[in-house]
Amino acid sequence: MLAIDFAKAAQGKKGLLDHFHLHGYVNLQDLVALLTEAGLKTVESGSVGVGDLRFVLASPPCCA
């Protein structure tokens, strides 16, 4: 599974995308915990490299 979402911008910093979407800015560690609770193993996570986008790549334990 690949999950991608916007991270919370640095305090006081607002990017251009803040004006065009309504996101809750999921905390990356919360997303990792949710996927772990669902029985998935995190393979990799981090910055996408574009703006404030972050990702988590997870797989079933048998395939990691």
mmCIF file as Biopython writes it, N, C-alpha, C and O atoms, coordinates in Angstrom:
data_model
#
loop_
_atom_site.group_PDB
_atom_site.id
_atom_site.type_symbol
_atom_site.label_atom_id
_atom_site.label_alt_id
_atom_site.label_comp_id
_atom_site.label_asym_id
_atom_site.label_entity_id
_atom_site.label_seq_id
_atom_site.pdbx_PDB_ins_code
_atom_site.Cartn_x
_atom_site.Cartn_y
_atom_site.Cartn_z
_atom_site.occupancy
_atom_site.B_iso_or_equiv
_atom_site.auth_seq_id
_atom_site.auth_asym_id
_atom_site.pdbx_PDB_model_num
ATOM 1   N N  . MET A ? 1  ? 0.850  -1.153  0.000  1.0 0.0 1  A 1 
ATOM 2   C CA . MET A ? 1  ? 0.000  0.000   0.000  1.0 0.0 1  A 1 
ATOM 3   C C  . MET A ? 1  ? 0.899  1.220   0.000  1.0 0.0 1  A 1 
ATOM 4   O O  . MET A ? 1  ? 1.902  1.264   0.713  1.0 0.0 1  A 1 
ATOM 5   N N  . LEU A ? 2  ? 0.543  2.197   -0.791 1.0 0.0 2  A 1 
ATOM 6   C CA . LEU A ? 2  ? 1.259  3.474   -0.809 1.0 0.0 2  A 1 
ATOM 7   C C  . LEU A ? 2  ? 0.285  4.563   -0.404 1.0 0.0 2  A 1 
ATOM 8   O O  . LEU A ? 2  ? -0.717 4.797   -1.079 1.0 0.0 2  A 1 
ATOM 9   N N  . ALA A ? 3  ? 0.584  5.225   0.699  1.0 0.0 3  A 1 
ATOM 10  C CA . ALA A ? 3  ? -0.245 6.333   1.186  1.0 0.0 3  A 1 
ATOM 11  C C  . ALA A ? 3  ? 0.570  7.617   1.079  1.0 0.0 3  A 1 
ATOM 12  O O  . ALA A ? 3  ? 1.717  7.677   1.522  1.0 0.0 3  A 1 
ATOM 13  N N  . ILE A ? 4  ? -0.034 8.636   0.491  1.0 0.0 4  A 1 
ATOM 14  C CA . ILE A ? 4  ? 0.627  9.934   0.327  1.0 0.0 4  A 1 
ATOM 15  C C  . ILE A ? 4  ? -0.321 11.013  0.827  1.0 0.0 4  A 1 
ATOM 16  O O  . ILE A ? 4  ? -1.507 11.012  0.497  1.0 0.0 4  A 1 
ATOM 17  N N  . ASP A ? 5  ? 0.211  11.934  1.626  1.0 0.0 5  A 1 
ATOM 18  C CA . ASP A ? 5  ? -0.611 13.046  2.115  1.0 0.0 5  A 1 
ATOM 19  C C  . ASP A ? 5  ? 0.287  14.240  2.410  1.0 0.0 5  A 1 
ATOM 20  O O  . ASP A ? 5  ? 1.513  14.134  2.430  1.0 0.0 5  A 1 
ATOM 21  N N  . PHE A ? 6  ? -0.352 15.364  2.636  1.0 0.0 6  A 1 
ATOM 22  C CA . PHE A ? 6  ? 0.367  16.580  2.962  1.0 0.0 6  A 1 
ATOM 23  C C  . PHE A ? 6  ? 0.747  16.580  4.433  1.0 0.0 6  A 1 
ATOM 24  O O  . PHE A ? 6  ? -0.083 16.276  5.290  1.0 0.0 6  A 1 
ATOM 25  N N  . ALA A ? 7  ? 1.980  16.915  4.730  1.0 0.0 7  A 1 
ATOM 26  C CA . ALA A ? 7  ? 2.422  17.073  6.109  1.0 0.0 7  A 1 
ATOM 27  C C  . ALA A ? 7  ? 2.056  18.478  6.562  1.0 0.0 7  A 1 
ATOM 28  O O  . ALA A ? 7  ? 1.816  19.366  5.744  1.0 0.0 7  A 1 
ATOM 29  N N  . LYS A ? 8  ? 2.018  18.661  7.843  1.0 0.0 8  A 1 
ATOM 30  C CA . LYS A ? 8  ? 1.756  19.991  8.379  1.0 0.0 8  A 1 
ATOM 31  C C  . LYS A ? 8  ? 2.951  20.881  8.065  1.0 0.0 8  A 1 
ATOM 32  O O  . LYS A ? 8  ? 4.095  20.497  8.310  1.0 0.0 8  A 1 
ATOM 33  N N  . ALA A ? 9  ? 2.695  22.045  7.534  1.0 0.0 9  A 1 
ATOM 34  C CA . ALA A ? 9  ? 3.767  22.979  7.194  1.0 0.0 9  A 1 
ATOM 35  C C  . ALA A ? 9  ? 4.456  23.472  8.454  1.0 0.0 9  A 1 
ATOM 36  O O  . ALA A ? 9  ? 3.871  23.472  9.537  1.0 0.0 9  A 1 
ATOM 37  N N  . ALA A ? 10 ? 5.690  23.885  8.304  1.0 0.0 10 A 1 
ATOM 38  C CA . ALA A ? 10 ? 6.433  24.440  9.438  1.0 0.0 10 A 1 
ATOM 39  C C  . ALA A ? 10 ? 5.638  25.595  10.039 1.0 0.0 10 A 1 
ATOM 40  O O  . ALA A ? 10 ? 4.919  26.303  9.333  1.0 0.0 10 A 1 
ATOM 41  N N  . GLN A ? 11 ? 5.775  25.771  11.336 1.0 0.0 11 A 1 
ATOM 42  C CA . GLN A ? 11 ? 5.006  26.799  12.034 1.0 0.0 11 A 1 
ATOM 43  C C  . GLN A ? 11 ? 5.210  28.159  11.384 1.0 0.0 11 A 1 
ATOM 44  O O  . GLN A ? 11 ? 6.332  28.614  11.161 1.0 0.0 11 A 1 
ATOM 45  N N  . GLY A ? 12 ? 4.082  28.785  11.093 1.0 0.0 12 A 1 
ATOM 46  C CA . GLY A ? 12 ? 4.115  30.114  10.493 1.0 0.0 12 A 1 
ATOM 47  C C  . GLY A ? 12 ? 4.312  30.114  8.985  1.0 0.0 12 A 1 
ATOM 48  O O  . GLY A ? 12 ? 4.226  31.163  8.348  1.0 0.0 12 A 1 
ATOM 49  N N  . LYS A ? 13 ? 4.573  28.960  8.416  1.0 0.0 13 A 1 
ATOM 50  C CA . LYS A ? 13 ? 4.799  28.852  6.970  1.0 0.0 13 A 1 
ATOM 51  C C  . LYS A ? 13 ? 3.533  28.360  6.289  1.0 0.0 13 A 1 
ATOM 52  O O  . LYS A ? 13 ? 2.966  27.341  6.684  1.0 0.0 13 A 1 
ATOM 53  N N  . LYS A ? 14 ? 3.097  29.069  5.282  1.0 0.0 14 A 1 
ATOM 54  C CA . LYS A ? 14 ? 1.958  28.642  4.487  1.0 0.0 14 A 1 
ATOM 55  C C  . LYS A ? 14 ? 2.407  28.549  3.049  1.0 0.0 14 A 1 
ATOM 56  O O  . LYS A ? 14 ? 2.966  29.493  2.491  1.0 0.0 14 A 1 
ATOM 57  N N  . GLY A ? 15 ? 2.155  27.401  2.459  1.0 0.0 15 A 1 
ATOM 58  C CA . GLY A ? 15 ? 2.510  27.205  1.066  1.0 0.0 15 A 1 
ATOM 59  C C  . GLY A ? 15 ? 1.350  27.545  0.154  1.0 0.0 15 A 1 
ATOM 60  O O  . GLY A ? 15 ? 0.231  27.783  0.607  1.0 0.0 15 A 1 
ATOM 61  N N  . LEU A ? 16 ? 1.631  27.565  -1.119 1.0 0.0 16 A 1 
ATOM 62  C CA . LEU A ? 16 ? 0.620  27.867  -2.126 1.0 0.0 16 A 1 
ATOM 63  C C  . LEU A ? 16 ? -0.534 26.874  -2.063 1.0 0.0 16 A 1 
ATOM 64  O O  . LEU A ? 16 ? -1.692 27.264  -2.209 1.0 0.0 16 A 1 
ATOM 65  N N  . LEU A ? 17 ? -0.232 25.598  -1.850 1.0 0.0 17 A 1 
ATOM 66  C CA . LEU A ? 17 ? -1.277 24.578  -1.831 1.0 0.0 17 A 1 
ATOM 67  C C  . LEU A ? 17 ? -2.250 24.736  -0.675 1.0 0.0 17 A 1 
ATOM 68  O O  . LEU A ? 17 ? -3.367 24.223  -0.736 1.0 0.0 17 A 1 
ATOM 69  N N  . ASP A ? 18 ? -1.846 25.438  0.378  1.0 0.0 18 A 1 
ATOM 70  C CA . ASP A ? 18 ? -2.755 25.651  1.515  1.0 0.0 18 A 1 
ATOM 71  C C  . ASP A ? 18 ? -4.022 26.380  1.094  1.0 0.0 18 A 1 
ATOM 72  O O  . ASP A ? 18 ? -5.050 26.274  1.762  1.0 0.0 18 A 1 
ATOM 73  N N  . HIS A ? 19 ? -3.958 27.105  0.014  1.0 0.0 19 A 1 
ATOM 74  C CA . HIS A ? 19 ? -5.108 27.886  -0.450 1.0 0.0 19 A 1 
ATOM 75  C C  . HIS A ? 19 ? -6.047 27.080  -1.342 1.0 0.0 19 A 1 
ATOM 76  O O  . HIS A ? 19 ? -7.150 27.541  -1.635 1.0 0.0 19 A 1 
ATOM 77  N N  . PHE A ? 20 ? -5.643 25.891  -1.781 1.0 0.0 20 A 1 
ATOM 78  C CA . PHE A ? 20 ? -6.413 25.149  -2.767 1.0 0.0 20 A 1 
ATOM 79  C C  . PHE A ? 20 ? -6.998 23.827  -2.274 1.0 0.0 20 A 1 
ATOM 80  O O  . PHE A ? 20 ? -7.783 23.210  -2.995 1.0 0.0 20 A 1 
ATOM 81  N N  . HIS A ? 21 ? -6.653 23.382  -1.102 1.0 0.0 21 A 1 
ATOM 82  C CA . HIS A ? 21 ? -7.203 22.113  -0.638 1.0 0.0 21 A 1 
ATOM 83  C C  . HIS A ? 21 ? -7.499 22.184  0.855  1.0 0.0 21 A 1 
ATOM 84  O O  . HIS A ? 21 ? -6.966 23.019  1.587  1.0 0.0 21 A 1 
ATOM 85  N N  . LEU A ? 22 ? -8.361 21.284  1.269  1.0 0.0 22 A 1 
ATOM 86  C CA . LEU A ? 22 ? -8.711 21.176  2.683  1.0 0.0 22 A 1 
ATOM 87  C C  . LEU A ? 22 ? -8.281 19.798  3.153  1.0 0.0 22 A 1 
ATOM 88  O O  . LEU A ? 22 ? -8.964 18.809  2.888  1.0 0.0 22 A 1 
ATOM 89  N N  . HIS A ? 23 ? -7.170 19.725  3.838  1.0 0.0 23 A 1 
ATOM 90  C CA . HIS A ? 23 ? -6.643 18.475  4.358  1.0 0.0 23 A 1 
ATOM 91  C C  . HIS A ? 23 ? -6.461 18.607  5.853  1.0 0.0 23 A 1 
ATOM 92  O O  . HIS A ? 23 ? -6.279 19.708  6.374  1.0 0.0 23 A 1 
ATOM 93  N N  . GLY A ? 24 ? -6.510 17.492  6.534  1.0 0.0 24 A 1 
ATOM 94  C CA . GLY A ? 24 ? -6.286 17.477  7.966  1.0 0.0 24 A 1 
ATOM 95  C C  . GLY A ? 24 ? -4.821 17.369  8.311  1.0 0.0 24 A 1 
ATOM 96  O O  . GLY A ? 24 ? -4.456 17.407  9.486  1.0 0.0 24 A 1 
ATOM 97  N N  . TYR A ? 25 ? -3.973 17.233  7.304  1.0 0.0 25 A 1 
ATOM 98  C CA . TYR A ? 25 ? -2.536 17.080  7.528  1.0 0.0 25 A 1 
ATOM 99  C C  . TYR A ? 25 ? -2.265 15.936  8.496  1.0 0.0 25 A 1 
ATOM 100 O O  . TYR A ? 25 ? -1.924 16.151  9.659  1.0 0.0 25 A 1 
ATOM 101 N N  . VAL A ? 26 ? -2.422 14.739  8.001  1.0 0.0 26 A 1 
ATOM 102 C CA . VAL A ? 26 ? -2.206 13.545  8.799  1.0 0.0 26 A 1 
ATOM 103 C C  . VAL A ? 26 ? -0.749 13.483  9.243  1.0 0.0 26 A 1 
ATOM 104 O O  . VAL A ? 26 ? 0.162  13.680  8.439  1.0 0.0 26 A 1 
ATOM 105 N N  . ASN A ? 27 ? -0.540 13.211  10.515 1.0 0.0 27 A 1 
ATOM 106 C CA . ASN A ? 27 ? 0.801  13.043  11.046 1.0 0.0 27 A 1 
ATOM 107 C C  . ASN A ? 27 ? 1.368  11.741  10.491 1.0 0.0 27 A 1 
ATOM 108 O O  . ASN A ? 27 ? 0.704  10.706  10.549 1.0 0.0 27 A 1 
ATOM 109 N N  . LEU A ? 28 ? 2.584  11.780  9.955  1.0 0.0 28 A 1 
ATOM 110 C CA . LEU A ? 28 ? 3.188  10.613  9.326  1.0 0.0 28 A 1 
ATOM 111 C C  . LEU A ? 28 ? 3.283  9.438   10.299 1.0 0.0 28 A 1 
ATOM 112 O O  . LEU A ? 28 ? 3.023  8.299   9.910  1.0 0.0 28 A 1 
ATOM 113 N N  . GLN A ? 29 ? 3.649  9.692   11.545 1.0 0.0 29 A 1 
ATOM 114 C CA . GLN A ? 29 ? 3.753  8.615   12.531 1.0 0.0 29 A 1 
ATOM 115 C C  . GLN A ? 29 ? 2.386  8.014   12.855 1.0 0.0 29 A 1 
ATOM 116 O O  . GLN A ? 29 ? 2.282  6.818   13.125 1.0 0.0 29 A 1 
ATOM 117 N N  . ASP A ? 30 ? 1.343  8.835   12.829 1.0 0.0 30 A 1 
ATOM 118 C CA . ASP A ? 30 ? -0.010 8.319   13.041 1.0 0.0 30 A 1 
ATOM 119 C C  . ASP A ? 30 ? -0.412 7.395   11.894 1.0 0.0 30 A 1 
ATOM 120 O O  . ASP A ? 30 ? -1.061 6.372   12.114 1.0 0.0 30 A 1 
ATOM 121 N N  . LEU A ? 31 ? -0.027 7.755   10.677 1.0 0.0 31 A 1 
ATOM 122 C CA . LEU A ? 31 ? -0.336 6.930   9.520  1.0 0.0 31 A 1 
ATOM 123 C C  . LEU A ? 31 ? 0.420  5.601   9.584  1.0 0.0 31 A 1 
ATOM 124 O O  . LEU A ? 31 ? -0.144 4.551   9.275  1.0 0.0 31 A 1 
ATOM 125 N N  . VAL A ? 32 ? 1.685  5.642   9.981  1.0 0.0 32 A 1 
ATOM 126 C CA . VAL A ? 32 ? 2.474  4.414   10.155 1.0 0.0 32 A 1 
ATOM 127 C C  . VAL A ? 32 ? 1.803  3.524   11.204 1.0 0.0 32 A 1 
ATOM 128 O O  . VAL A ? 32 ? 1.667  2.318   10.996 1.0 0.0 32 A 1 
ATOM 129 N N  . ALA A ? 33 ? 1.390  4.105   12.319 1.0 0.0 33 A 1 
ATOM 130 C CA . ALA A ? 33 ? 0.734  3.345   13.388 1.0 0.0 33 A 1 
ATOM 131 C C  . ALA A ? 33 ? -0.573 2.723   12.900 1.0 0.0 33 A 1 
ATOM 132 O O  . ALA A ? 33 ? -0.869 1.574   13.228 1.0 0.0 33 A 1 
ATOM 133 N N  . LEU A ? 34 ? -1.347 3.458   12.130 1.0 0.0 34 A 1 
ATOM 134 C CA . LEU A ? 34 ? -2.611 2.951   11.595 1.0 0.0 34 A 1 
ATOM 135 C C  . LEU A ? 34 ? -2.373 1.756   10.677 1.0 0.0 34 A 1 
ATOM 136 O O  . LEU A ? 34 ? -3.084 0.755   10.761 1.0 0.0 34 A 1 
ATOM 137 N N  . LEU A ? 35 ? -1.381 1.857   9.806  1.0 0.0 35 A 1 
ATOM 138 C CA . LEU A ? 35 ? -1.073 0.757   8.895  1.0 0.0 35 A 1 
ATOM 139 C C  . LEU A ? 35 ? -0.532 -0.455  9.652  1.0 0.0 35 A 1 
ATOM 140 O O  . LEU A ? 35 ? -0.816 -1.595  9.286  1.0 0.0 35 A 1 
ATOM 141 N N  . THR A ? 36 ? 0.246  -0.210  10.705 1.0 0.0 36 A 1 
ATOM 142 C CA . THR A ? 36 ? 0.764  -1.298  11.540 1.0 0.0 36 A 1 
ATOM 143 C C  . THR A ? 36 ? -0.378 -2.015  12.246 1.0 0.0 36 A 1 
ATOM 144 O O  . THR A ? 36 ? -0.404 -3.244  12.305 1.0 0.0 36 A 1 
ATOM 145 N N  . GLU A ? 37 ? -1.321 -1.247  12.782 1.0 0.0 37 A 1 
ATOM 146 C CA . GLU A ? 37 ? -2.491 -1.828  13.448 1.0 0.0 37 A 1 
ATOM 147 C C  . GLU A ? 37 ? -3.326 -2.650  12.469 1.0 0.0 37 A 1 
ATOM 148 O O  . GLU A ? 37 ? -4.002 -3.597  12.871 1.0 0.0 37 A 1 
ATOM 149 N N  . ALA A ? 38 ? -3.282 -2.293  11.194 1.0 0.0 38 A 1 
ATOM 150 C CA . ALA A ? 38 ? -4.021 -3.027  10.167 1.0 0.0 38 A 1 
ATOM 151 C C  . ALA A ? 38 ? -3.273 -4.283  9.723  1.0 0.0 38 A 1 
ATOM 152 O O  . ALA A ? 38 ? -3.751 -5.017  8.858  1.0 0.0 38 A 1 
ATOM 153 N N  . GLY A ? 39 ? -2.101 -4.531  10.313 1.0 0.0 39 A 1 
ATOM 154 C CA . GLY A ? 39 ? -1.352 -5.731  10.004 1.0 0.0 39 A 1 
ATOM 155 C C  . GLY A ? 39 ? -0.322 -5.571  8.902  1.0 0.0 39 A 1 
ATOM 156 O O  . GLY A ? 39 ? 0.229  -6.562  8.425  1.0 0.0 39 A 1 
ATOM 157 N N  . LEU A ? 40 ? -0.053 -4.345  8.492  1.0 0.0 40 A 1 
ATOM 158 C CA . LEU A ? 40 ? 0.930  -4.090  7.443  1.0 0.0 40 A 1 
ATOM 159 C C  . LEU A ? 40 ? 2.274  -3.715  8.057  1.0 0.0 40 A 1 
ATOM 160 O O  . LEU A ? 40 ? 2.337  -3.189  9.168  1.0 0.0 40 A 1 
ATOM 161 N N  . LYS A ? 41 ? 3.330  -3.987  7.330  1.0 0.0 41 A 1 
ATOM 162 C CA . LYS A ? 41 ? 4.681  -3.645  7.780  1.0 0.0 41 A 1 
ATOM 163 C C  . LYS A ? 41 ? 5.188  -2.473  6.939  1.0 0.0 41 A 1 
ATOM 164 O O  . LYS A ? 41 ? 5.145  -2.523  5.710  1.0 0.0 41 A 1 
ATOM 165 N N  . THR A ? 42 ? 5.666  -1.426  7.598  1.0 0.0 42 A 1 
ATOM 166 C CA . THR A ? 42 ? 6.206  -0.275  6.884  1.0 0.0 42 A 1 
ATOM 167 C C  . THR A ? 42 ? 7.513  -0.657  6.214  1.0 0.0 42 A 1 
ATOM 168 O O  . THR A ? 42 ? 8.439  -1.138  6.866  1.0 0.0 42 A 1 
ATOM 169 N N  . VAL A ? 43 ? 7.582  -0.441  4.915  1.0 0.0 43 A 1 
ATOM 170 C CA . VAL A ? 43 ? 8.779  -0.736  4.136  1.0 0.0 43 A 1 
ATOM 171 C C  . VAL A ? 43 ? 9.662  0.505   4.073  1.0 0.0 43 A 1 
ATOM 172 O O  . VAL A ? 43 ? 10.884 0.431   4.204  1.0 0.0 43 A 1 
ATOM 173 N N  . GLU A ? 44 ? 9.009  1.646   3.869  1.0 0.0 44 A 1 
ATOM 174 C CA . GLU A ? 44 ? 9.731  2.912   3.742  1.0 0.0 44 A 1 
ATOM 175 C C  . GLU A ? 44 ? 8.757  4.054   3.987  1.0 0.0 44 A 1 
ATOM 176 O O  . GLU A ? 44 ? 7.558  3.919   3.742  1.0 0.0 44 A 1 
ATOM 177 N N  . SER A ? 45 ? 9.271  5.177   4.471  1.0 0.0 45 A 1 
ATOM 178 C CA . SER A ? 45 ? 8.442  6.365   4.644  1.0 0.0 45 A 1 
ATOM 179 C C  . SER A ? 45 ? 9.337  7.593   4.600  1.0 0.0 45 A 1 
ATOM 180 O O  . SER A ? 45 ? 10.536 7.511   4.866  1.0 0.0 45 A 1 
ATOM 181 N N  . GLY A ? 46 ? 8.748  8.724   4.265  1.0 0.0 46 A 1 
ATOM 182 C CA . GLY A ? 46 ? 9.518  9.953   4.229  1.0 0.0 46 A 1 
ATOM 183 C C  . GLY A ? 46 ? 8.925  10.991  3.308  1.0 0.0 46 A 1 
ATOM 184 O O  . GLY A ? 46 ? 7.731  10.967  3.009  1.0 0.0 46 A 1 
ATOM 185 N N  . SER A ? 47 ? 9.754  11.889  2.866  1.0 0.0 47 A 1 
ATOM 186 C CA . SER A ? 47 ? 9.339  12.991  2.007  1.0 0.0 47 A 1 
ATOM 187 C C  . SER A ? 47 ? 9.280  12.527  0.557  1.0 0.0 47 A 1 
ATOM 188 O O  . SER A ? 47 ? 10.132 11.764  0.100  1.0 0.0 47 A 1 
ATOM 189 N N  . VAL A ? 48 ? 8.270  12.995  -0.154 1.0 0.0 48 A 1 
ATOM 190 C CA . VAL A ? 48 ? 8.155  12.710  -1.581 1.0 0.0 48 A 1 
ATOM 191 C C  . VAL A ? 48 ? 9.169  13.554  -2.354 1.0 0.0 48 A 1 
ATOM 192 O O  . VAL A ? 48 ? 9.660  13.145  -3.407 1.0 0.0 48 A 1 
ATOM 193 N N  . GLY A ? 49 ? 9.473  14.731  -1.818 1.0 0.0 49 A 1 
ATOM 194 C CA . GLY A ? 49 ? 10.417 15.629  -2.476 1.0 0.0 49 A 1 
ATOM 195 C C  . GLY A ? 49 ? 9.738  16.761  -3.211 1.0 0.0 49 A 1 
ATOM 196 O O  . GLY A ? 49 ? 10.389 17.555  -3.891 1.0 0.0 49 A 1 
ATOM 197 N N  . VAL A ? 50 ? 8.424  16.831  -3.070 1.0 0.0 50 A 1 
ATOM 198 C CA . VAL A ? 50 ? 7.646  17.901  -3.690 1.0 0.0 50 A 1 
ATOM 199 C C  . VAL A ? 50 ? 6.812  18.561  -2.597 1.0 0.0 50 A 1 
ATOM 200 O O  . VAL A ? 50 ? 5.931  17.927  -2.016 1.0 0.0 50 A 1 
ATOM 201 N N  . GLY A ? 51 ? 7.083  19.807  -2.322 1.0 0.0 51 A 1 
ATOM 202 C CA . GLY A ? 51 ? 6.326  20.523  -1.300 1.0 0.0 51 A 1 
ATOM 203 C C  . GLY A ? 51 ? 6.354  19.801  0.034  1.0 0.0 51 A 1 
ATOM 204 O O  . GLY A ? 51 ? 7.402  19.329  0.475  1.0 0.0 51 A 1 
ATOM 205 N N  . ASP A ? 52 ? 5.198  19.721  0.669  1.0 0.0 52 A 1 
ATOM 206 C CA . ASP A ? 52 ? 5.070  19.094  1.980  1.0 0.0 52 A 1 
ATOM 207 C C  . ASP A ? 52 ? 4.522  17.676  1.890  1.0 0.0 52 A 1 
ATOM 208 O O  . ASP A ? 52 ? 4.038  17.143  2.889  1.0 0.0 52 A 1 
ATOM 209 N N  . LEU A ? 53 ? 4.587  17.050  0.709  1.0 0.0 53 A 1 
ATOM 210 C CA . LEU A ? 53 ? 4.068  15.698  0.553  1.0 0.0 53 A 1 
ATOM 211 C C  . LEU A ? 53 ? 4.961  14.679  1.256  1.0 0.0 53 A 1 
ATOM 212 O O  . LEU A ? 53 ? 6.186  14.719  1.135  1.0 0.0 53 A 1 
ATOM 213 N N  . ARG A ? 54 ? 4.326  13.765  1.993  1.0 0.0 54 A 1 
ATOM 214 C CA . ARG A ? 54 ? 5.015  12.681  2.686  1.0 0.0 54 A 1 
ATOM 215 C C  . ARG A ? 54 ? 4.369  11.365  2.266  1.0 0.0 54 A 1 
ATOM 216 O O  . ARG A ? 54 ? 3.210  11.343  1.854  1.0 0.0 54 A 1 
ATOM 217 N N  . PHE A ? 55 ? 5.123  10.262  2.371  1.0 0.0 55 A 1 
ATOM 218 C CA . PHE A ? 55 ? 4.576  8.976   1.970  1.0 0.0 55 A 1 
ATOM 219 C C  . PHE A ? 55 ? 4.909  7.887   2.974  1.0 0.0 55 A 1 
ATOM 220 O O  . PHE A ? 55 ? 5.860  7.991   3.748  1.0 0.0 55 A 1 
ATOM 221 N N  . VAL A ? 56 ? 4.096  6.836   2.936  1.0 0.0 56 A 1 
ATOM 222 C CA . VAL A ? 56 ? 4.361  5.603   3.667  1.0 0.0 56 A 1 
ATOM 223 C C  . VAL A ? 56 ? 4.090  4.457   2.689  1.0 0.0 56 A 1 
ATOM 224 O O  . VAL A ? 56 ? 3.010  4.369   2.105  1.0 0.0 56 A 1 
ATOM 225 N N  . LEU A ? 57 ? 5.074  3.591   2.520  1.0 0.0 57 A 1 
ATOM 226 C CA . LEU A ? 57 ? 4.926  2.391   1.703  1.0 0.0 57 A 1 
ATOM 227 C C  . LEU A ? 57 ? 4.894  1.212   2.664  1.0 0.0 57 A 1 
ATOM 228 O O  . LEU A ? 57 ? 5.823  1.024   3.450  1.0 0.0 57 A 1 
ATOM 229 N N  . ALA A ? 58 ? 3.830  0.416   2.604  1.0 0.0 58 A 1 
ATOM 230 C CA . ALA A ? 58 ? 3.662  -0.705  3.519  1.0 0.0 58 A 1 
ATOM 231 C C  . ALA A ? 58 ? 3.214  -1.942  2.748  1.0 0.0 58 A 1 
ATOM 232 O O  . ALA A ? 58 ? 2.625  -1.840  1.672  1.0 0.0 58 A 1 
ATOM 233 N N  . SER A ? 59 ? 3.503  -3.114  3.317  1.0 0.0 59 A 1 
ATOM 234 C CA . SER A ? 59 ? 3.118  -4.362  2.683  1.0 0.0 59 A 1 
ATOM 235 C C  . SER A ? 59 ? 2.723  -5.367  3.750  1.0 0.0 59 A 1 
ATOM 236 O O  . SER A ? 59 ? 3.003  -5.164  4.932  1.0 0.0 59 A 1 
ATOM 237 N N  . PRO A ? 60 ? 2.069  -6.460  3.337  1.0 0.0 60 A 1 
ATOM 238 C CA . PRO A ? 60 ? 1.785  -7.516  4.295  1.0 0.0 60 A 1 
ATOM 239 C C  . PRO A ? 60 ? 3.103  -8.079  4.839  1.0 0.0 60 A 1 
ATOM 240 O O  . PRO A ? 60 ? 4.100  -8.076  4.117  1.0 0.0 60 A 1 
ATOM 241 N N  . PRO A ? 61 ? 3.139  -8.554  6.070  1.0 0.0 61 A 1 
ATOM 242 C CA . PRO A ? 61 ? 4.374  -9.067  6.664  1.0 0.0 61 A 1 
ATOM 243 C C  . PRO A ? 61 ? 5.055  -10.142 5.811  1.0 0.0 61 A 1 
ATOM 244 O O  . PRO A ? 61 ? 6.281  -10.246 5.808  1.0 0.0 61 A 1 
ATOM 245 N N  . CYS A ? 62 ? 4.278  -10.927 5.101  1.0 0.0 62 A 1 
ATOM 246 C CA . CYS A ? 62 ? 4.861  -12.010 4.308  1.0 0.0 62 A 1 
ATOM 247 C C  . CYS A ? 62 ? 5.652  -11.515 3.106  1.0 0.0 62 A 1 
ATOM 248 O O  . CYS A ? 62 ? 6.474  -12.253 2.561  1.0 0.0 62 A 1 
ATOM 249 N N  . CYS A ? 63 ? 5.414  -10.268 2.683  1.0 0.0 63 A 1 
ATOM 250 C CA . CYS A ? 63 ? 5.988  -9.791  1.417  1.0 0.0 63 A 1 
ATOM 251 C C  . CYS A ? 63 ? 6.985  -8.659  1.585  1.0 0.0 63 A 1 
ATOM 252 O O  . CYS A ? 63 ? 7.461  -8.120  0.586  1.0 0.0 63 A 1 
ATOM 253 N N  . ALA A ? 64 ? 7.312  -8.285  2.791  1.0 0.0 64 A 1 
ATOM 254 C CA . ALA A ? 64 ? 8.187  -7.135  3.017  1.0 0.0 64 A 1 
ATOM 255 C C  . ALA A ? 64 ? 9.639  -7.447  2.712  1.0 0.0 64 A 1 
ATOM 256 O O  . ALA A ? 64 ? 10.500 -6.578  2.854  1.0 0.0 64 A 1 
#
